[in-house]
């Protein structure tokens, strides 16, 4: 039976990804990672071709330091030939190019506004860093890995969603309080 982390990752990335040799890697293996980079890039994109070598360097440094990190490449290339050429130089995993439905799903989930885009998630798919590219550029040695920008506890998530709603209700609560005081005075209770 798959762990909850593996099940969460499978719901996002499918049951397997591939390496540059085309071998399937079960997504369950990624559940052992502390962080996973979801890398949107394309062969035709000059900024991508500039950032990819930097990410490869950081990736190798993290692996050499026994950090549990993996990258999943999500190609935005226009052809499978371009994808294969570009991916051949990458040391990590990828979503299959032919699985356009999965690539579209990931694009909709992470909504990159441009490429290259790197998102860092934990082993359950929870977002740790929305701007992984900036994190890697600022910290190419990986000293601040996994570059956690935010990881909210349950209480923080509830309060971050509840507080704005309470603030919207505050004027209504004040009016209700004033009305109750007025009625109580009118009836002689105060």
C-alpha positions as CSV (number, residue, x, y, z in Angstrom):
1,X,0.0,0.0,0.0
2,X,1.3,3.4,-1.0
3,X,2.1,6.0,1.7
4,X,-0.1,9.1,2.0
5,X,2.8,11.1,0.6
6,X,3.1,8.8,-2.4
7,X,-0.6,8.9,-3.0
8,X,-0.6,12.7,-2.9
9,X,2.3,12.9,-5.4
10,X,0.7,10.3,-7.7
11,X,-2.5,12.4,-7.8
12,X,-0.3,15.3,-9.0
13,X,2.3,13.7,-11.2
14,X,0.8,10.3,-12.1
15,X,2.2,6.9,-11.2
16,X,5.6,7.4,-12.7
17,X,8.0,9.9,-14.3
18,X,11.0,9.1,-16.6
19,X,14.7,9.8,-16.5
20,X,16.8,11.0,-19.5
21,X,17.3,7.3,-20.5
22,X,13.5,6.9,-20.8
23,X,13.3,4.6,-17.8
24,X,10.2,4.8,-15.6
25,X,10.7,6.0,-12.1
26,X,7.8,5.3,-9.7
27,X,6.5,8.5,-8.2
28,X,6.4,6.6,-4.9
29,X,10.2,7.0,-4.9
30,X,9.8,10.8,-4.8
31,X,7.9,10.5,-1.5
32,X,11.3,10.0,0.1
33,X,12.4,13.5,-0.9
34,X,12.3,16.5,1.4
35,X,11.5,18.7,-1.5
36,X,10.7,18.4,-5.2
37,X,11.3,21.0,-7.8
38,X,8.7,21.3,-10.5
39,X,10.5,22.8,-13.5
40,X,8.7,24.4,-16.4
41,X,11.1,25.0,-19.3
42,X,11.6,24.7,-23.0
43,X,14.4,24.2,-25.5
44,X,13.4,27.2,-27.5
45,X,13.5,29.6,-24.6
46,X,16.8,31.5,-24.2
47,X,16.3,32.4,-20.4
48,X,15.6,28.7,-19.9
49,X,18.8,27.6,-21.6
50,X,20.6,30.1,-19.3
51,X,18.9,28.9,-16.0
52,X,19.0,25.2,-16.7
53,X,22.8,24.8,-16.2
54,X,22.6,26.8,-13.0
55,X,19.8,24.5,-11.7
56,X,21.9,21.5,-12.8
57,X,24.8,22.8,-10.7
58,X,22.7,23.4,-7.7
59,X,20.9,20.0,-8.1
60,X,24.3,18.2,-8.2
61,X,25.6,20.1,-5.1
62,X,22.5,19.1,-3.2
63,X,22.8,15.5,-4.3
64,X,26.5,15.5,-3.4
65,X,25.5,16.8,0.1
66,X,23.0,13.9,0.5
67,X,20.0,16.3,0.4
68,X,16.8,14.5,-0.6
69,X,15.8,16.6,-3.6
70,X,14.4,15.8,-7.0
71,X,13.3,17.8,-10.0
72,X,10.5,17.0,-12.3
73,X,10.8,18.6,-15.7
74,X,7.5,19.7,-17.3
75,X,8.4,20.5,-20.9
76,X,6.8,23.3,-22.8
77,X,8.7,22.3,-26.0
78,X,6.9,22.2,-29.3
79,X,8.0,18.8,-30.4
80,X,9.1,15.5,-28.9
81,X,12.5,15.8,-30.7
82,X,13.2,19.2,-29.0
83,X,12.1,17.7,-25.7
84,X,14.4,14.7,-26.0
85,X,17.4,16.9,-27.1
86,X,16.9,19.3,-24.2
87,X,16.0,16.7,-21.6
88,X,19.1,14.5,-22.5
89,X,21.3,17.0,-20.7
90,X,19.3,17.0,-17.5
91,X,20.1,14.8,-14.5
92,X,16.6,14.6,-13.1
93,X,13.2,13.2,-14.0
94,X,10.4,14.4,-16.3
95,X,6.8,14.0,-17.1
96,X,6.5,12.2,-20.4
97,X,6.3,14.6,-23.3
98,X,3.5,12.5,-24.9
99,X,1.4,12.8,-21.7
100,X,0.0,16.2,-22.8
101,X,-3.0,15.9,-20.5
102,X,-0.7,15.6,-17.4
103,X,1.5,18.5,-18.6
104,X,-1.6,20.6,-19.1
105,X,-2.9,19.6,-15.6
106,X,0.4,20.6,-14.1
107,X,0.4,23.9,-16.0
108,X,-3.1,24.6,-14.7
109,X,-2.1,23.7,-11.1
110,X,1.0,25.8,-10.9
111,X,0.1,28.5,-13.5
112,X,3.5,29.7,-14.4
113,X,3.4,33.2,-15.8
114,X,6.5,32.7,-17.8
115,X,9.4,30.3,-18.2
116,X,11.7,29.2,-16.8
117,X,9.6,28.6,-13.7
118,X,10.6,26.5,-10.7
119,X,8.2,25.6,-7.9
120,X,9.3,23.8,-4.8
121,X,6.9,21.4,-3.1
122,X,7.2,19.0,-0.2
123,X,6.7,15.3,-0.5
124,X,3.0,15.7,-0.3
125,X,2.8,18.3,-3.0
126,X,2.3,21.2,-0.6
127,X,3.9,24.4,-2.0
128,X,7.1,25.5,-0.2
129,X,8.4,28.1,-2.6
130,X,6.6,29.6,-5.6
131,X,9.7,31.3,-6.9
132,X,12.3,28.5,-6.9
133,X,14.1,30.2,-9.8
134,X,14.9,33.2,-7.7
135,X,15.8,31.0,-4.7
136,X,18.3,29.0,-6.8
137,X,19.8,32.2,-8.3
138,X,20.2,33.7,-4.8
139,X,21.5,30.5,-3.3
140,X,23.2,28.4,-5.9
141,X,25.1,26.4,-3.2
142,X,21.8,25.3,-1.7
143,X,22.7,26.4,1.8
144,X,19.0,27.4,2.5
145,X,17.6,24.3,0.9
146,X,14.6,23.7,0.6
147,X,14.1,27.4,0.3
148,X,10.9,27.4,2.2
149,X,9.0,30.6,1.6
150,X,5.9,29.4,3.4
151,X,4.6,26.3,5.0
152,X,1.5,27.1,7.0
153,X,0.3,25.0,9.9
154,X,-3.3,24.1,10.0
155,X,-4.0,26.9,12.5
156,X,-2.2,29.4,10.3
157,X,-4.2,28.3,7.2
158,X,-7.5,28.6,9.1
159,X,-6.6,32.0,10.5
160,X,-5.4,33.3,7.2
161,X,-8.7,32.3,5.6
162,X,-10.9,33.2,8.6
163,X,-9.5,36.6,9.6
164,X,-10.4,38.4,6.4
165,X,-14.0,37.0,6.7
166,X,-14.2,38.2,10.3
167,X,-13.0,41.6,9.3
168,X,-15.8,41.8,6.7
169,X,-18.3,40.9,9.4
170,X,-17.0,43.3,11.9
171,X,-19.2,46.3,10.8
172,X,-22.2,44.0,10.7
173,X,-21.5,42.8,14.3
174,X,-21.1,46.4,15.5
175,X,-24.5,47.3,13.9
176,X,-26.1,44.2,15.5
177,X,-24.5,45.1,18.9
178,X,-25.8,48.7,18.6
179,X,-29.3,47.5,17.7
180,X,-29.4,45.1,20.7
181,X,-28.3,47.9,23.1
182,X,-30.9,50.2,21.6
183,X,-33.7,47.7,22.0
184,X,-32.5,46.8,25.6
185,X,-32.5,50.5,26.6
186,X,-35.9,51.0,24.9
187,X,-37.4,48.1,26.8
188,X,-35.8,49.3,30.1
189,X,-33.2,46.5,30.5
190,X,-30.3,48.9,30.6
